[in-house]
Structures are given as C-alpha cells and as structure tokens.
Amino acid sequence: MRSELAVGFVRTTFGVRGEVKVESYSGEYEHIARLARMKVRVGRSTETLEVESVRIAGQLAIVKFAGIDAKETAARLRGAEIVASRDEAAPLGPGEFYYADLVGMKVCVEGQERGEVVGILDSAGQAMLDVSTPAGRRVVPFVAHFVGEVDLGSGAIEILAAEILE
C-alpha cells in the first residue's frame, strides 16, 4: 500500500491575494483543513508548502499558502494534486477503499484471474473500475451488483457478473 495518497487538487485561484480553491477527491474537507503543510504535485515535480489558512466554502477549501501572495503566483498551482500521508487522509468507513489501493489489484471471476485494475474513473459520482483484460479494457461499475469481495490482503477483487468482462 502506498504511504501517500492524493487527497484533492487545486481547481483554480481565488481572489487576488494568492488563495486557491482545492477540491477534495473524497468530498470530505476536515482532513484538508487540518494540514499544516501540503505536498503539492505539479506533473513530476513535488513541493511542500506551508499553509497559512484554510476555510471551507461549500464543496471547496479555500487555501492560502505562505509565500504565495498574488493571483499570478498562485496560478502556477492550477491542476496540482494535493498529496498527504495515509494517516492524514480522510478516514475510511466500513466497505470504503482508497482508489490508490484498488489500482493494481487482480480482478477475478470465481477465483480465476481475468484482469487487473489499471485505473478508477468517476462517472456521475459513481466509481468505475478500469480493468485491463486479455480481451481489452473493460469498465466495471464499483457497485454490489457487479463487485463482490475486495480483499486488500490478497490483492484481489471478485467480479460477480463474468459477462461484464467479455
């Protein structure tokens, strides 16, 4: 399992004093508001920025980083991912998983490996597993009708409807 997780991303700037709008991938913001420093990943470059302030505004966090005092300076962060250690990320409830933990898992039907999760797609608020199979890429809705047991220990996800992978 990864020790760090992408917890959100910078949508755009806010105002003229260097603040940015951050959207949480989980839809929760308490964990973002508690961060004193944020790792910000732009492409392959990562830097750690000190947080001056965070306030929640609807479904966004407005974040002010130390040393970024103008809209033009903050604009370079547009699209950047916010990365946090696993223990700083939003806590998981029963039956919840971090997307990063699902990527790379084997996809099985009746115990037989049929593919691998290569990504997670969001479609109208519904998570979809992007699965690479010998027959090509397939998309599997991450819902109880199609997905059975998710075993992080063995790295396998059981698919209940084999035809979805054909």
N, C-alpha and C positions, 0 to 999 in steps of 0.2 A: 504494500500500500504506500502511496505517496505521502510524504510528511507535510507537503504543502499543497494547498488547493486554491484554485481560482474561485473567489467568492463574489466577484462582481466586476463591473467595468465602468470606465469613465464615458458617459454619454457625450457631454459637451461642457462648455464653460457656463458659468452662471454669474451674471453681473460683470462689473469692471474691476473688481479687487482681487482677481485670481482664483476665485472659487470654481469648483467643478461639480457637476451633477454625476453621482455614482448610482448605478442600478445594481441591486443585489441579484445574483443568479437564483437564490433560494426564495426571494420575495420577503425575507426577514432582514431587519436592519439593526437589531440590538447589538449583534456581534461586530458589525462595522462601526457603530458608534463608540464601541469600547476600545478600538485600536488606537494606540498612541503613535504608532508608526505604521505605514502601509508600504508593502513592496508593490511597486508599480512596474508592470512588464509591458514594454512597447516593442513589438517584434521580438527580437532575440536579446534585447537589452533590458536589464532589470536594475532599478534603483530603489533604495529605501528612502521614503520621505517622512519627515516629522509632521504629525497632524496638529494644527493649531486649534481647529474646531470642526465639529460635525453637528448638523441639525437635520432632522428628518422632515421632509416636506412631501406629504402624500406617499407615493411609491418610489421616492428617490431620497438619497442622502446628499446634502449639500456639504462638501468638504473643502476646507481651507488648509492648504499645506504651507508650512514655514518656508519662506524664501520665494514663494510664488505669489507676487503681489499685483500682477496685471493680467488682464484677459488674454493678451497676446502671448504671454509666457505660459499661461495655463492651457492654451490651445494645443500645445505640443502633446498633451496628455490625452487628447480625444481618442477614444478607442482602446486605450490602455486597459489591461486586465489588472485587477486588484488581487494580490496573492496573499494568503495568510497561512499560518501553520494550522495543522489539523485541529489542534486544541483551541484555536481562536475562531474557527469556522462555526457556522450555525449548528447547534446540537441536532442530532438525528432523533426522530421519534421511531416507534416500532414500525417495521416494514419500510423504512426510508433508507436511501443509499446516496452517497455522493456519486455524481456522474463519473468522476475520475476513477472510482473503484470498479465501475461496471465496464469501462473500456479495457479491452484485452481479455475479457472473460470468454470462456468457451461457451458455445450455445449447443445444447444437447436436446435430443428428442428420444425419449425412452432410454436414457443412458448412453446413447450413441452421439458422439460429437458430429455436429453438422455445420459448424462455422465459428466465427469469432466476432465479438462486438468491436467494431472499429470506430464508433462514434455514437453520440447521443444527439438527436435532433429534437427541437421543440416545435410542435405543430399545434397552434391554437391552445397553448397551455398544456398540451399532452406530450409527455416524453415518448420518444420513439427510439428503439434500438436500431442503429445502422449496422447490419450484420453482413459480413463477407462470407459467402458460401462458395463451394465449388461451381455452382450454377450462376454465380454473380452476386451482386449486392441486393439485399432484401431489407425492407423496413418493417419492424415488428412493434406494434403499439405496446408500451410498457404498462399493460393492464392485466388484471387477474384472468380474463378470458383467454389470453394468449400466453402469459408468462406464469409459470409455476414457481418452484423453489429457486431462490437466489442464494447460492452457497459461496460466500466470500472466501471461506477457508479452502475450498477445493477449486475455486475459480470457475465455477460452472453455473449457468442459468438454464433451467429446464423450460423448454417451449412445449406448450400443451397442444397446439394445433400444427402438426407437421406440414400441412399444406401451405402454410404461410411462408415457408422457406423454399418452396418449389418454384 
